[in-house]
Amino acid sequence: MVHHKGSVADFGSKLLADPWAVLQALPRPSATGRAAQLVACFAAFEALLLVAMPGKTFYGPITAGGNRPVYKARAGATVPSSCC
């Protein structure tokens, strides 16, 4: 919209006339090594929390396939540690 001075009509007419040019003008995300490192560290930290945090074990209902899922009630400890 910045390239069209806020005009929705102008944007729509240019989009219909040449959609590829409009798509080329859109900003693209830039994936950097630093961003990938931050996401990987966060994922590793959350995986560690799933394994290391204590919690009371309880069992879910029996599924149609005959399995009984096992859960741990540890949201009280995991949520605050994820936010810090």
Order of alpha helices (4+ residues) and beta strands (2+ residues): alpha-alpha-alpha-beta-beta-alpha
